[in-house]
Amino acid sequence: MNVSCPFNYTGGKFKLLEQIQPLFSEGDVFLDLFSGGGNVGINSSSQTVYFNDINENLIYLIKYIRDTEKNILFEKIDDIIAKYDLSNASLNGYSFYNCDSSKGLGRYNKNKFLKLRKDFNSNILNGEIDYAQLYVLIVYSFNNQIRFNKKGEFNLPVGKRDFNSRMRKKLELFSEKIKNKDVHFLTKNFRNISLEKFPSKTFIYCDPPYLVTDATYNENGMWAESDEKDLLAFLDNASEQGFKFALSNVLESKNRRNHILDKWIETKGYNCHYLSKSYSNSNYHRKNKQSVSVEVLVTNYVTDRTDVNDKK
Ligand SMILES: C[S@@+](CC[C@H](N)C(=O)[O-])C[C@H]1O[C@@H](n2cnc3c(N)ncnc32)[C@H](O)[C@@H]1O
């Protein structure tokens, strides 16, 4: 059974797993080069998994969840919730906090959340990061996301929900699954990953920021054309060295086409699998072409699943 990241990560591939996993060609080692919330790597069939992401806070949070015994992890989280007097609606119900489920718990939690955020951010300034605090911040923040400003401070506002049974279950399943794998953590720019150190039966999965969409991890144009070209060259090189790879991407979004990717797929003869977008709110067949989003998985190997839409 696939498990999802225990918080909400923009661009997370959990809902796409059932479409992309059958197209993978996994070996002994799974290298999740842009691992984000870890949704893909954790569900790999390989026993050894490398999570790499340039976002250190994210990688160290996931490492903390792996390294902390499950009951201790929950105890720490519950202690922080109790210390800051944040809501626990699963236990006490919404009315206990003078809130209802549609408006959520934000009004009750706001000042308590801001106090926790202030304490967390002042610890960061002293060079200390409390990852249990970070997890609680994410859970009580707007849309359960992880986001830092340029100064490195957590900057999301309070959200509507709390550490409810659904979030508890997600954390429990993720914590159990990650402990049962041989997981390694890297915080490198993908350009600095030396493939020579990986066994030849390493499968490389890439889910980079997309050139033609905007996401929180791609604010301030963090992912530019030069990054795209360097990644494609990195994958060509990996392919020449005998590694198999799969690249997730968006060929077109809101009338913006990724011509660099188009040309690369065609000139190198890689396989482009078109994914169905029914999992999201945009639909390829919509009349309103503004909302068109063409999501693909590009592989350097032939899969035995050939859809009519696939371009070879
Ligand atoms: C689409 S998200 C990955 C989502 C992930 N597959 C999941 O399911 O949660 C892209 C990730 O690439 C990371 N990233 C951006 N530039 C990078 C770089 N140069 N090297 C490595 N990682 C990078 C971002 O921090 C972000 O987490």
The ligand as an ORCA input file, in Angstrom:
! r2SCAN-3c Opt
* xyz 0 1
  C       7.913     18.916     -7.769
  S       8.807     19.054     -6.256
  C       9.052     17.342     -5.863
  C       7.807     16.704     -5.260
  C       8.001     15.250     -4.845
  N       8.175     14.352     -5.973
  C       6.828     14.756     -3.999
  O       6.073     13.870     -4.460
  O       6.643     15.277     -2.875
  C      10.388     19.604     -6.793
  C      11.487     19.678     -5.728
  O      12.721     20.045     -6.359
  C      13.533     20.704     -5.378
  N      14.616     21.419     -6.113
  C      14.548     22.598     -6.786
  N      15.728     22.885     -7.367
  C      16.578     21.861     -7.071
  C      17.940     21.560     -7.425
  N      18.661     22.392     -8.177
  N      18.494     20.408     -6.966
  C      17.767     19.549     -6.183
  N      16.466     19.783     -5.811
  C      15.881     20.925     -6.261
  C      12.526     21.606     -4.665
  O      12.998     21.952     -3.380
  C      11.268     20.719     -4.633
  O      11.161     20.048     -3.393
*
